[in-house]
Amino acid sequence: MYQKLTPKQKALTINLDPTIYGTFAEIGAGQETVRHFFRAGGASGTIAKAMSAYDKDFSDAIYGKEAKNRYVTQNRLRKMLRYEVALIEERISRENSPNRKFFSYANTVTTINFDKTLKGHGWVGIRFQVKENEGYNEIVIHVKFKENDATLQQETLGNLGVNLIFGAFTYYDNPRTLIESLYDDVATDNLEIDMIDFSGPAFDYVDNRLMSLQLVKNNMTDAVIFNSQGNNMLPADILYKKNIFAVRGSFRPVTKVNIDMLQNGIDMFMKDAACTQEQTEILIEITISNLRADGDIDERDFMDRVDILGKLGYTVIVSNFSEYYRLIDYFASYTTGDIGVAMGVNNLLMVFDEKYYKNLSGGILEAFGKFFRNGMRVYLYPYKDPETHELLDSSTLKVEENLKELYKYFKLNNRIVDIKNYNPEFLEIYSREILRKIACNIKGWESQVPEGVAEMIKERGMFGYKEELSLKQFS
């Protein structure tokens, strides 16, 4: 357990380390981070330069122009970091400054607007060395401000910046602790971090998907997204003004049922929304509550699931949205486009279970107002009872008596529609049975998962798979 220090203590610790030397470039909220270092004392040996290229034309003259005149971007931040480090290397002789670890800290942010309609957001990062002769590492984060006052947001940004610089030099070998330390003297109610990216030789072993998981797990954000290549994505970048189609599940492992539901649901959704796949963001969602189903989160199990989903080419969202209406509300904060969700019968029955909405003053009606918003549809995949062989779909499932008329309303208005073109053979596939067979090394499950998945599970020993013992091993 690390010891929490105040921003002043952290700044002084950095200032008193003669090997740490670098620059500060802050755009959009004043020089909120560097002032901590100036005030702490001993800054002359740490700060090579502090600047705020606040004017756009002056900033362009230093770092170059940005496409579409967007300055609060990840690309802009990385340009700043690399430009400033290159200047240090060019201007400071290594011979005259032995044993020094150079760094550049930068941020480009916009705080709350005058009308208080946009809370503000920004990019914060550091490029730094762990040892004098090693290559540079980068930590880049995206933040969303929650406070309603620009001055308070600036103070929060200053504390965050100090935490990032201190964490980079102190906890580079323990990224989980580094992430946790970002909120020292910063309340989660005041600031959200919805993306983080580690790169460089000190972080070669770091999987940024696991780092994203820490953000959701620690309540630093509600959801994180990464693409099929495993790269962390900014939610606003991929969801803004898009049509969104999502499927929630455990995907432990992915089965042919999951893919059948997804593909047929997407086909129906694109016809209903009159859109193309290029205009639609397709997301596979895994919830934190699902990952915690068996107790503490098993990170190996998590990586097994997302590695398979990535191999199949899907973008994954990890969220803390136990209730579906919260997921839809989240999507609606980024887009006014159509939203579709494919789900099984059991999940729809949970949506119509009032016990999940006791925390809402408006109860289930408030939840449905957010869930069944304009342009949102449920695409229902049927379920075949393994004992009775009864087929359940939107016409045969039964909700509580007091919700029947409400259910009929959504069905009659095509807010709940059945997926028709499903493969009947897949209705006999049950993920728990597949998982049992994998763990017990019982053959027959391989044909029930998508192509290439069985080979991946066997090769990497996923989900408790063990290679069958052969007589050769005993000879």
Salt bridges, closest charged atoms under 4 A:
GLU32 OE1 - ARG35 NE 2.95
ASP60 OD1 - ARG76 NH2 3.51
GLU66 OE2 - ARG76 NH1 3.05
GLU66 OE2 - LYS79 NZ 3.04
GLU84 OE1 - LYS49 NZ 2.72
GLU89 OE2 - ARG94 NH2 2.87
GLU138 OE1 - ARG78 NH1 2.44
GLU138 OE2 - ARG82 NE 2.82
GLU138 OE2 - ARG127 NH1 2.72
ASP184 OD2 - LYS10 NZ 2.86
ASP194 OD1 - HIS142 ND1 2.75
ASP197 OD2 - ARG78 NH2 3.10
ASP207 OD2 - ARG209 NH2 2.88
GLU281 OE1 - LYS242 NZ 3.45
GLU285 OE1 - ARG248 NE 2.58
GLU299 OE1 - ARG176 NH2 2.30
ASP301 OD1 - ARG252 NE 2.54
ASP301 OD2 - ARG305 NH2 2.74
ASP304 OD1 - ARG300 NE 3.16
ASP307 OD1 - ARG209 NH2 2.81
ASP307 OD2 - ARG460 NH2 2.50
GLU323 OE1 - ARG326 NH1 3.75
ASP329 OD1 - ARG373 NH2 2.76
GLU366 OE2 - LYS370 NZ 3.75
GLU401 OE1 - LYS404 NZ 3.08
GLU405 OE2 - LYS408 NZ 3.60
GLU428 OE2 - LYS384 NZ 2.76
GLU433 OE2 - ARG436 NH2 2.55
GLU446 OE2 - LYS458 NZ 3.06
